[in-house]
Amino acid sequence: MATLERQYSCPTRIRMVAFLKGSLSPEETEKIALHIDECATCSDLLPEIENELAPSPAPPRPIRLPY
């Protein structure tokens, strides 16, 4: 019986976040990096996820008016 080779599909959003945070194993990091290089969908999605992970600016401080 022949075994079917499993095709690597796009990583989940959770895996992409872990990739960006550097919390994956070196092997998994390399696998996802290579995939991103070859997949236009994931290449386009990566900056979007990076923007979501970026810290948001602090809200402006209230102005105290003299009474």
WOGI-V802889 format. One record per residue. SS is DSSP state (H for helix, E for strand, - for the rest). PSI is psi in radians with two decimals (* if undefined). Layout:
SS|PSI, SS|PSI
This chain:
-|2.22, -|2.46, -|2.44, -|2.27, -|2.24, -|2.21, -|2.43, -|2.16, -|3.08, -|2.45, -|2.68, -|2.87, H|-0.66, H|-0.73, H|-0.64, H|-0.71, H|-0.80, H|-0.67, H|-0.85, H|-0.58, H|-0.17, -|0.47, -|0.22, -|2.85, -|2.75, H|-0.66, H|-0.78, H|-0.67, H|-0.81, H|-0.71, H|-0.79, H|-0.69, H|-0.77, H|-0.70, H|-0.79, H|-0.65, H|-0.51, H|-0.20, -|1.98, H|-0.65, H|-0.85, H|-0.61, H|-0.69, H|-0.56, H|-0.55, H|-0.87, H|-0.60, H|-0.78, H|-0.69, H|-0.74, H|-0.66, H|-0.56, H|-0.31, -|2.44, -|2.43, -|2.60, -|2.63, -|2.50, -|2.67, -|2.56, -|2.53, -|2.55, -|2.23, -|2.08, -|2.45, -|2.50, -|*
